[in-house]
Amino acid sequence: MQRTRLSTLLDTTATRFNRWLFNPWRRLSVLLISLLGGNFFGVAIASISGQAAEQDVLISAILVVLAETISRIFYSRRWRNRRDDTDVAAPLLLEALNGFKIGVMYALSVEAFKLGS
């Protein structure tokens, strides 16, 4: 690929972002934000689909397929066996996606307990 200004800018931005994420507290904050964002999304989905009560089966099927796909990607051994510490953003993206999934599943479980009591 040619070294254009755009490619240089993107490479520099990615390198700076990787260095910024190398700090454990920043990494933890990104994971916590994704977990809380998933919780918010789960409560919103439960409220919206429960209010309309028309597409509950479709939305639950979509959520199950997405959760299982995220689990399959996250728990595959392909990206866990890498020893490359220079690229921090790819595993962090997968961990943030898994945290989002955990937040959604937690919110849906809490909503089910609230409806059951």
Secondary structure as UniProt FT lines:
FT   HELIX           5..21
FT   HELIX           24..52
FT   HELIX           56..74
FT   HELIX           77..80
FT   HELIX           89..116
//
